[in-house]
Amino acid sequence: MKMGSRKTKFVLLLCLWASNYGLCLCLPTEFSILGYETEELLLSEDRVADVFMKWKEKYGKDYKQPEEEQRRFEKFKKNLKYVIEKNSKNKSPLENVVGLNKFADMSNEEFKELYMSKMKKPIEKKINGTMWSRRKGKEMSCKAHSSLDWRKKGVVTAVKDQGGCGSCWAFSSTGAIESINAIVTKDLISLSEQELVNCDSTNEGCEGGDMDYAFEWVISNGGIDTELNYPYTGLDGTCDANKEKIKVVSIDGFEDVAEEESALLCAVVQQPVSVGIDGSSWDFQLYTGGIYDGDCSSDPNDIDHAVLIVGYASQGDKEYWIVKNSWGTDWGIDGYIYIRRKTDLEYGVCAINAMASYPTKESVFSGAWI
C-alpha cells in the first residue's frame, strides 16, 4: 500500500496530531483509507469495494437484496469522496473531522428525512387544561471555571441510541432529568424514553416533540419510570398504564434559558442542559471528531434536533460545548460532539443558544459538585 499522496500524508498527520488532543477519531485501521493514494482510491472501484466490505463488517450491515447493496455502495462512494476532500482541507487538528461512521451508506437527504425535522417548535398549547407557551428565557450571571465535565462527576448516563424513531426530544429530556436527579440524590438512574414516546400525548412520539412539553408531562404525571422497567423499542406504541403509574424519579419544575451564551453557560454550571440545534448537515452526519464549527444554520427557525450539553472545555484558542447525542457510540466521539462556543454568532453555532431548558428539583445543593 502506498503513502505517497501529499493530501494523504496531510490527513494522516492531521489525525495523529489531533489524536494527542483527544479530538480526532481517525478511520479504524482495519479499513483505513489512509493506506491508499487518495487519487487511486477515488478512481479504483475495487479499492472502494474493499473499504465498503470492511465497513459493512464493522457495523454489521446486511442488505437483503443485491440491488439495495449496490444502491448503498453508490452512496458510500459519494460519502467516501466527501470524507477525503473535506479532511484534506483542514488546516488545524482542532477542526472538525468527518469519517466513515455508521451513517456512511446514507445520502444526506435520507439522513435528514430519518433523523431531522422531528423537533417541534414550542408554541402556545393547552396542557392539562392550561394554556402554555415557551417562557422568556431566564437570564443568569455566574462565576464559571475554565472547564466542566459533568460525566466525570458521575451524573450522566451512558450514550443511548434512538434508532429510526424521531425521539431525540425524549432522550434530551430524560438525560437532563437523569442528571439533575443524580446531582440531588447522588443516585444515577437511567429513565424511560419509551414512556415519553408512548404516554406523553403533548408530544408526538416518533414524529417529534419538545423538551419543555416533556418536562411538563413528567411534572403533571408525578414522575417517570426507569428504562429497565419500561425499555426502549424505537417505535410508537400504546401507553402501558400500569408502568405509567410507577414514578421512580420526579422533578419539581423547569426553566427556559435566555438566548445568550452567557445564560447558557451559567445553566450548564448548575447541571446538564437540554438544547435544540440544527444537526442536518453532511458534516454533522459524518462527524467523527474535532471541534464542530462547520456547516450548520445558526437560525433558531432551522432547529431540527435535540441533544444534551454536559459540560464545556477548550483546546488551544478554541472553546467548545461537550454535547451528548442519542445516535449510539458509533457516531461522533463515542456518541458525543464538541460544538464550538464563544463565536460572534447571535444564537451560537448550530443555534445552540436559542432553545435551552433544564428541569429543576428541590435540594440542598450548594455547588459542591463544581
The 8 nearest C-alpha neighbors of each residue, nearest first, counted from 0:
[[1, 34, 35, 2, 36, 33, 3, 32],
 [0, 2, 35, 3, 36, 34, 4, 33],
 [1, 3, 4, 36, 35, 34, 8, 7],
 [2, 4, 1, 5, 36, 8, 7, 35],
 [5, 3, 7, 6, 36, 2, 8, 37],
 [4, 6, 8, 7, 9, 3, 2, 10],
 [7, 5, 9, 4, 8, 87, 10, 37],
 [6, 8, 4, 10, 9, 5, 37, 33],
 [9, 7, 11, 5, 6, 10, 12, 4],
 [8, 10, 6, 12, 7, 11, 13, 5],
 [9, 11, 13, 7, 12, 8, 87, 14],
 [12, 10, 8, 14, 13, 9, 15, 7],
 [13, 11, 9, 15, 10, 14, 16, 8],
 [12, 14, 10, 16, 11, 92, 15, 17],
 [13, 15, 17, 11, 16, 12, 18, 25],
 [16, 14, 12, 18, 17, 13, 11, 19],
 [17, 15, 13, 14, 18, 19, 12, 92],
 [16, 18, 92, 14, 19, 20, 23, 15],
 [19, 17, 21, 23, 20, 15, 16, 22],
 [18, 20, 17, 21, 16, 15, 22, 23],
 [19, 21, 18, 17, 22, 16, 314, 23],
 [22, 20, 18, 19, 23, 17, 24, 289],
 [23, 21, 289, 288, 20, 17, 18, 24],
 [24, 22, 288, 18, 289, 17, 21, 14],
 [23, 25, 288, 287, 26, 22, 332, 18],
 [26, 24, 14, 23, 27, 98, 287, 31],
 [25, 27, 31, 98, 28, 24, 99, 30],
 [28, 26, 29, 31, 30, 25, 24, 99],
 [29, 27, 31, 30, 26, 25, 32, 33],
 [28, 30, 27, 31, 53, 26, 54, 50],
 [31, 29, 28, 50, 53, 27, 32, 54],
 [30, 32, 28, 33, 26, 27, 29, 34],
 [31, 33, 34, 35, 30, 26, 50, 40],
 [32, 34, 31, 35, 7, 11, 2, 36],
 [35, 33, 32, 0, 31, 1, 2, 36],
 [36, 34, 33, 1, 0, 37, 32, 40],
 [35, 37, 39, 4, 38, 1, 2, 40],
 [38, 36, 40, 39, 35, 41, 7, 4],
 [37, 39, 41, 36, 40, 42, 4, 35],
 [40, 38, 36, 42, 37, 41, 43, 35],
 [39, 41, 37, 43, 38, 42, 46, 35],
 [40, 42, 38, 39, 43, 37, 80, 47],
 [41, 43, 39, 40, 38, 44, 46, 47],
 [44, 42, 40, 46, 45, 39, 41, 47],
 [43, 45, 47, 46, 48, 42, 40, 41],
 [46, 44, 48, 43, 47, 49, 40, 50],
 [47, 45, 49, 43, 48, 44, 40, 50],
 [46, 48, 50, 44, 49, 45, 51, 40],
 [49, 47, 51, 45, 46, 50, 44, 52],
 [48, 50, 46, 52, 47, 51, 45, 53],
 [51, 49, 47, 53, 30, 48, 52, 54],
 [50, 52, 48, 54, 49, 53, 47, 55],
 [53, 51, 49, 55, 54, 50, 48, 56],
 [52, 54, 56, 50, 55, 51, 30, 57],
 [53, 55, 51, 57, 56, 52, 50, 58],
 [56, 54, 60, 52, 58, 53, 57, 59],
 [57, 55, 53, 59, 54, 58, 52, 60],
 [56, 58, 54, 55, 59, 53, 60, 52],
 [59, 57, 55, 60, 56, 54, 101, 329],
 [58, 60, 56, 55, 57, 61, 54, 101],
 [59, 61, 55, 58, 62, 56, 57, 54],
 [62, 60, 59, 63, 55, 68, 56, 64],
 [61, 63, 68, 64, 67, 60, 65, 71],
 [62, 64, 61, 65, 67, 68, 66, 60],
 [63, 65, 67, 66, 62, 68, 69, 61],
 [66, 64, 68, 67, 69, 63, 62, 70],
 [65, 67, 69, 64, 68, 70, 71, 63],
 [68, 66, 70, 64, 65, 69, 71, 62],
 [69, 67, 65, 71, 70, 66, 62, 72],
 [68, 70, 72, 66, 71, 67, 65, 73],
 [69, 71, 67, 73, 68, 72, 66, 74],
 [72, 70, 68, 74, 104, 73, 69, 75],
 [71, 73, 75, 69, 70, 74, 68, 76],
 [72, 74, 76, 70, 75, 71, 69, 77],
 [73, 75, 71, 77, 104, 76, 72, 106],
 [74, 76, 104, 72, 78, 73, 77, 103],
 [77, 75, 79, 73, 74, 78, 72, 80],
 [76, 78, 74, 80, 75, 79, 81, 73],
 [77, 79, 81, 75, 80, 76, 103, 82],
 [80, 78, 76, 82, 81, 77, 75, 83],
 [79, 81, 77, 83, 78, 82, 76, 84],
 [80, 82, 78, 84, 79, 83, 85, 77],
 [83, 81, 79, 85, 80, 84, 98, 97],
 [84, 82, 80, 81, 86, 85, 87, 79],
 [83, 85, 81, 87, 82, 86, 80, 88],
 [86, 84, 82, 87, 88, 83, 81, 89],
 [85, 87, 88, 89, 83, 84, 82, 96],
 [86, 88, 84, 85, 89, 10, 6, 83],
 [89, 87, 86, 85, 90, 84, 6, 10],
 [90, 88, 86, 87, 91, 94, 85, 92],
 [89, 91, 88, 92, 94, 87, 13, 93],
 [90, 92, 93, 94, 89, 13, 17, 95],
 [93, 91, 17, 13, 94, 16, 14, 90],
 [92, 94, 289, 91, 290, 95, 17, 22],
 [95, 93, 289, 290, 92, 91, 89, 96],
 [94, 96, 289, 291, 290, 288, 93, 97],
 [95, 97, 288, 287, 289, 286, 86, 94],
 [98, 96, 286, 285, 287, 82, 282, 86],
 [99, 97, 285, 82, 287, 100, 26, 286],
 [100, 98, 103, 285, 26, 101, 79, 97],
 [99, 101, 102, 103, 98, 330, 285, 329],
 [100, 102, 103, 329, 58, 330, 99, 104],
 [103, 101, 100, 104, 105, 285, 284, 99],
 [104, 102, 99, 105, 75, 101, 100, 78],
 [105, 103, 75, 71, 74, 102, 72, 106],
 [106, 104, 103, 102, 74, 109, 110, 107],
 [105, 107, 109, 108, 74, 110, 104, 78],
 [106, 108, 110, 109, 281, 111, 105, 280],
 [107, 109, 111, 106, 110, 112, 105, 113],
 [110, 108, 112, 106, 107, 111, 105, 113],
 [109, 111, 107, 113, 108, 112, 114, 105],
 [112, 110, 115, 108, 114, 109, 113, 279],
 [111, 113, 109, 110, 115, 114, 108, 116],
 [114, 112, 110, 111, 115, 109, 163, 165],
 [115, 113, 111, 110, 112, 165, 163, 116],
 [114, 116, 111, 303, 117, 112, 304, 113],
 [117, 115, 303, 118, 114, 112, 111, 304],
 [118, 116, 207, 115, 165, 206, 303, 119],
 [119, 117, 303, 207, 208, 304, 116, 209],
 [120, 118, 208, 209, 207, 121, 117, 303],
 [119, 121, 122, 118, 209, 208, 302, 300],
 [122, 120, 133, 119, 209, 132, 123, 211],
 [123, 121, 132, 124, 120, 133, 131, 119],
 [124, 122, 132, 131, 130, 121, 125, 133],
 [123, 125, 131, 130, 122, 132, 126, 129],
 [124, 126, 130, 129, 131, 128, 127, 123],
 [127, 125, 129, 128, 130, 124, 131, 201],
 [128, 126, 129, 125, 219, 130, 216, 201],
 [127, 129, 126, 125, 130, 131, 124, 219],
 [130, 128, 126, 125, 127, 131, 124, 132],
 [131, 129, 125, 124, 126, 123, 128, 132],
 [132, 130, 124, 123, 125, 129, 126, 133],
 [133, 131, 123, 122, 134, 124, 121, 130],
 [134, 132, 121, 122, 135, 131, 123, 255],
 [135, 133, 136, 132, 255, 254, 137, 131],
 [134, 136, 137, 133, 257, 255, 256, 138],
 [257, 137, 135, 256, 255, 134, 138, 258],
 [136, 138, 256, 257, 255, 139, 135, 254],
 [139, 137, 257, 262, 136, 256, 140, 259],
 [140, 138, 262, 265, 137, 141, 261, 266],
 [141, 139, 265, 262, 261, 138, 142, 264],
 [142, 140, 265, 143, 139, 268, 264, 261],
 [141, 143, 144, 140, 265, 268, 264, 145],
 [142, 144, 141, 145, 268, 265, 264, 146],
 [143, 145, 146, 142, 147, 369, 268, 312],
 [144, 146, 143, 312, 147, 313, 311, 318],
 [147, 145, 312, 144, 311, 148, 313, 310],
 [146, 148, 310, 311, 149, 312, 144, 145],
 [149, 147, 310, 150, 151, 309, 311, 146],
 [148, 150, 152, 151, 309, 310, 154, 147],
 [151, 149, 155, 152, 148, 153, 154, 309],
 [150, 152, 149, 153, 148, 154, 155, 147],
 [151, 153, 149, 150, 154, 368, 148, 155],
 [154, 152, 150, 151, 155, 149, 187, 181],
 [153, 155, 178, 181, 152, 187, 150, 149],
 [156, 154, 150, 178, 153, 149, 157, 177],
 [157, 155, 189, 158, 154, 187, 174, 177],
 [156, 158, 159, 155, 189, 334, 150, 328],
 [157, 159, 327, 334, 325, 328, 156, 160],
 [160, 158, 325, 327, 157, 326, 161, 328],
 [161, 159, 327, 326, 325, 162, 158, 328],
 [160, 162, 325, 326, 164, 233, 166, 163],
 [163, 161, 160, 164, 233, 326, 165, 327],
 [162, 164, 113, 161, 165, 233, 114, 234],
 [163, 165, 205, 233, 166, 162, 161, 234],
 [166, 164, 205, 207, 206, 117, 167, 114],
 [165, 167, 205, 168, 169, 164, 207, 204],
 [166, 168, 170, 305, 169, 165, 171, 304],
 [167, 169, 171, 166, 305, 210, 209, 170],
 [170, 168, 172, 166, 192, 167, 171, 173],
 [171, 169, 167, 173, 172, 168, 174, 192],
 [170, 172, 306, 174, 168, 307, 169, 273],
 [173, 171, 169, 175, 210, 170, 174, 168],
 [174, 172, 176, 170, 175, 171, 177, 190],
 [173, 175, 177, 171, 172, 176, 170, 178],
 [174, 176, 178, 172, 173, 177, 271, 272],
 [175, 177, 173, 179, 178, 174, 180, 358],
 [178, 176, 174, 180, 175, 179, 173, 188],
 [177, 179, 154, 181, 175, 180, 176, 155],
 [180, 178, 182, 176, 181, 177, 183, 175],
 [179, 181, 183, 177, 178, 182, 184, 176],
 [182, 180, 185, 187, 186, 178, 184, 154],
 [183, 181, 179, 180, 185, 184, 178, 154],
 [182, 184, 180, 181, 362, 185, 179, 364],
 [183, 185, 181, 186, 180, 182, 187, 362],
 [186, 184, 181, 182, 183, 187, 180, 154],
 [185, 187, 181, 184, 188, 180, 182, 154],
 [188, 186, 181, 154, 177, 185, 189, 180],
 [189, 187, 177, 190, 186, 225, 181, 156],
 [190, 188, 226, 225, 156, 177, 187, 191],
 [191, 189, 225, 226, 173, 224, 188, 192],
 [192, 190, 226, 225, 193, 194, 229, 224],
 [191, 193, 195, 169, 194, 170, 196, 231],
 [192, 194, 196, 231, 191, 195, 197, 230],
 [195, 193, 197, 192, 191, 196, 198, 229],
 [194, 196, 199, 192, 193, 198, 197, 169],
 [195, 197, 204, 193, 194, 198, 199, 192],
 [198, 196, 238, 194, 236, 195, 237, 193],
 [197, 199, 238, 195, 194, 200, 196, 237],
 [200, 198, 195, 201, 202, 197, 196, 216],
 [199, 201, 202, 198, 203, 197, 204, 196],
 [202, 200, 199, 212, 203, 126, 216, 213],
 [203, 201, 208, 200, 199, 204, 209, 207],
 [204, 202, 207, 206, 208, 205, 200, 201],
 [203, 205, 196, 206, 207, 235, 202, 166],
 [204, 206, 165, 164, 166, 207, 235, 203],
 [207, 205, 203, 204, 165, 117, 208, 166],
 [208, 206, 117, 203, 118, 165, 205, 204],
 [207, 209, 202, 119, 118, 168, 203, 117],
 [208, 210, 119, 212, 168, 211, 118, 213],
 [209, 211, 213, 172, 212, 168, 214, 208],
 [212, 210, 214, 213, 209, 215, 356, 253],
 [211, 213, 215, 210, 209, 214, 216, 201],
 [212, 214, 210, 216, 211, 215, 217, 209],
 [215, 213, 211, 217, 216, 212, 210, 218],
 [214, 216, 212, 218, 213, 217, 211, 219],
 [215, 217, 213, 219, 218, 214, 220, 212],
 [216, 218, 220, 222, 214, 215, 219, 221],
 [219, 217, 215, 221, 216, 220, 250, 222],
 [218, 220, 216, 221, 217, 215, 222, 127],
 [221, 219, 217, 218, 222, 216, 223, 246],
 [220, 222, 218, 219, 217, 249, 246, 223],
 [223, 221, 249, 246, 217, 248, 220, 218],
 [222, 224, 246, 248, 247, 217, 249, 225],
 [223, 225, 246, 247, 245, 191, 190, 229],
 [226, 224, 190, 191, 227, 228, 189, 229],
 [225, 227, 191, 190, 230, 229, 228, 189],
 [228, 226, 225, 230, 229, 191, 189, 190],
 [227, 229, 225, 226, 230, 224, 242, 191],
 [228, 230, 226, 227, 191, 225, 193, 194],
 [231, 229, 226, 227, 228, 193, 191, 232],
 [230, 232, 193, 233, 192, 229, 226, 191],
 [233, 231, 234, 230, 193, 235, 236, 161],
 [232, 234, 164, 231, 162, 161, 163, 235],
 [235, 233, 232, 164, 236, 205, 231, 196],
 [236, 234, 205, 204, 197, 196, 233, 237],
 [235, 237, 197, 234, 238, 196, 193, 204],
 [238, 236, 197, 239, 235, 198, 240, 196],
 [237, 239, 197, 198, 240, 236, 194, 243],
 [238, 240, 242, 241, 243, 237, 198, 197],
 [241, 239, 243, 242, 238, 244, 198, 237],
 [240, 242, 244, 243, 239, 245, 238, 229],
 [243, 241, 244, 245, 239, 240, 229, 224],
 [242, 244, 240, 241, 245, 239, 224, 194],
 [245, 243, 242, 241, 246, 240, 224, 223],
 [244, 246, 242, 243, 224, 247, 223, 241],
 [247, 245, 222, 223, 224, 248, 244, 221],
 [246, 248, 224, 223, 245, 222, 225, 249],
 [249, 247, 222, 223, 246, 224, 250, 180],
 [248, 250, 222, 221, 223, 247, 218, 251],
 [251, 249, 360, 252, 359, 218, 358, 222],
 [250, 252, 360, 359, 218, 361, 249, 253],
 [253, 251, 359, 358, 250, 218, 360, 254],
 [252, 254, 358, 359, 357, 214, 255, 356],
 [255, 253, 356, 357, 256, 358, 137, 252],
 [254, 256, 356, 136, 137, 355, 134, 257],
 [257, 255, 136, 137, 355, 356, 258, 263],
 [136, 256, 258, 137, 138, 259, 262, 255],
 [257, 259, 353, 352, 256, 346, 260, 136],
 [260, 258, 261, 262, 257, 352, 263, 346],
 [259, 261, 263, 262, 352, 264, 258, 347],
 [260, 262, 264, 259, 263, 265, 140, 139],
 [263, 261, 139, 265, 260, 264, 259, 138],
 [264, 262, 260, 266, 261, 265, 267, 256],
 [263, 265, 261, 267, 266, 262, 260, 268],
 [266, 264, 268, 262, 263, 267, 141, 139],
 [265, 267, 263, 269, 264, 268, 262, 270],
 [268, 266, 270, 264, 269, 271, 265, 272],
 [267, 269, 265, 266, 270, 264, 143, 147],
 [270, 268, 267, 266, 265, 271, 366, 369],
 [269, 271, 267, 268, 272, 179, 266, 178],
 [272, 270, 309, 267, 308, 175, 178, 307],
 [271, 273, 357, 308, 307, 175, 267, 356],
 [274, 272, 307, 356, 355, 171, 357, 306],
 [275, 273, 355, 354, 306, 305, 307, 351],
 [274, 276, 305, 354, 304, 302, 351, 306],
 [277, 275, 302, 351, 349, 304, 350, 278],
 [276, 278, 302, 349, 303, 279, 301, 296],
 [279, 277, 304, 276, 283, 280, 303, 295],
 [278, 280, 111, 277, 115, 283, 281, 284],
 [281, 279, 283, 282, 295, 278, 294, 284],
 [280, 282, 284, 283, 107, 285, 279, 294],
 [283, 281, 280, 285, 284, 286, 97, 294],
 [282, 284, 286, 280, 281, 285, 278, 279],
 [283, 285, 281, 282, 286, 280, 102, 279],
 [286, 284, 97, 282, 283, 98, 100, 281],
 [287, 285, 97, 283, 331, 282, 284, 288],
 [288, 286, 331, 97, 96, 98, 24, 332],
 [289, 287, 23, 96, 22, 24, 95, 332],
 [288, 290, 95, 22, 93, 94, 23, 96],
 [291, 289, 95, 337, 94, 338, 93, 339],
 [292, 290, 338, 95, 293, 339, 337, 289],
 [293, 291, 339, 290, 338, 348, 95, 294],
 [294, 292, 291, 295, 282, 95, 348, 283],
 [293, 295, 280, 282, 296, 292, 281, 283],
 [296, 294, 349, 280, 293, 277, 297, 278],
 [295, 297, 349, 298, 277, 301, 350, 294],
 [296, 298, 350, 349, 348, 346, 347, 299],
 [297, 299, 300, 296, 301, 350, 346, 302],
 [300, 298, 301, 302, 350, 353, 297, 346],
 [299, 301, 298, 302, 120, 303, 297, 350],
 [300, 302, 299, 298, 277, 303, 296, 297],
 [301, 303, 277, 276, 299, 300, 275, 304],
 [304, 302, 116, 118, 277, 115, 117, 301],
 [303, 305, 276, 118, 275, 278, 115, 277],
 [306, 304, 275, 167, 168, 274, 171, 276],
 [305, 307, 171, 324, 274, 323, 273, 275],
 [308, 306, 273, 323, 171, 322, 272, 274],
 [307, 309, 322, 272, 271, 321, 310, 323],
 [310, 308, 271, 149, 321, 322, 307, 148],
 [311, 309, 148, 321, 147, 308, 149, 320],
 [310, 312, 320, 321, 147, 146, 319, 148],
 [311, 313, 146, 319, 318, 147, 320, 145],
 [314, 312, 318, 317, 319, 315, 316, 311],
 [315, 313, 317, 316, 318, 312, 93, 20],
 [314, 316, 317, 313, 318, 93, 20, 92],
 [315, 317, 314, 318, 313, 93, 319, 341],
 [318, 316, 314, 313, 315, 319, 339, 340],
 [317, 319, 313, 340, 339, 312, 314, 341],
 [318, 320, 339, 340, 338, 312, 311, 337],
 [319, 321, 311, 338, 337, 310, 322, 339],
 [322, 320, 337, 310, 311, 309, 308, 336],
 [321, 323, 308, 336, 335, 307, 309, 320],
 [322, 324, 335, 307, 306, 308, 334, 336],
 [323, 325, 306, 335, 334, 326, 322, 307],
 [324, 326, 160, 159, 161, 327, 158, 170],
 [327, 325, 160, 324, 161, 330, 334, 159],
 [326, 328, 160, 159, 334, 329, 325, 158],
 [327, 329, 334, 333, 330, 158, 326, 331],
 [330, 328, 327, 101, 333, 100, 334, 331],
 [331, 329, 334, 328, 100, 327, 333, 326],
 [332, 330, 287, 334, 286, 335, 333, 336],
 [331, 333, 335, 334, 288, 287, 336, 330],
 [334, 332, 328, 335, 331, 329, 330, 327],
 [333, 335, 328, 331, 330, 332, 327, 324],
 [336, 334, 323, 332, 331, 322, 324, 333],
 [335, 337, 322, 331, 332, 338, 321, 323],
 [336, 338, 321, 290, 320, 319, 291, 322],
 [339, 337, 291, 320, 319, 290, 336, 292],
 [340, 338, 319, 292, 291, 318, 290, 320],
 [339, 341, 319, 318, 342, 320, 338, 347],
 [342, 340, 318, 343, 339, 260, 347, 319],
 [341, 343, 344, 340, 347, 339, 348, 345],
 [342, 344, 345, 341, 347, 346, 340, 348],
 [345, 343, 347, 342, 346, 348, 297, 341],
 [346, 344, 347, 343, 259, 297, 350, 352],
 [347, 345, 350, 352, 353, 344, 297, 351],
 [346, 348, 344, 350, 351, 352, 345, 297],
 [347, 349, 350, 297, 351, 292, 339, 344],
 [348, 350, 297, 277, 296, 295, 276, 351],
 [351, 349, 297, 346, 347, 348, 276, 352],
 [350, 352, 276, 349, 347, 353, 348, 275],
 [353, 351, 346, 258, 347, 350, 260, 259],
 [352, 354, 258, 346, 350, 351, 299, 355],
 [353, 355, 275, 274, 352, 356, 351, 258],
 [356, 354, 274, 256, 273, 255, 353, 352],
 [357, 355, 255, 273, 256, 254, 272, 274],
 [356, 358, 272, 253, 254, 273, 175, 359],
 [359, 357, 253, 252, 176, 254, 250, 214],
 [360, 358, 252, 253, 251, 250, 357, 361],
 [359, 361, 250, 251, 362, 252, 179, 358],
 [362, 360, 359, 251, 363, 183, 250, 364],
 [363, 361, 364, 183, 360, 184, 365, 182],
 [362, 364, 365, 361, 183, 366, 360, 184],
 [365, 363, 362, 366, 183, 367, 182, 361],
 [366, 364, 367, 363, 368, 362, 369, 269],
 [365, 367, 368, 369, 364, 269, 268, 363],
 [366, 368, 369, 365, 364, 182, 363, 269],
 [369, 367, 366, 152, 182, 365, 364, 149],
 [368, 367, 366, 268, 147, 144, 269, 152]]
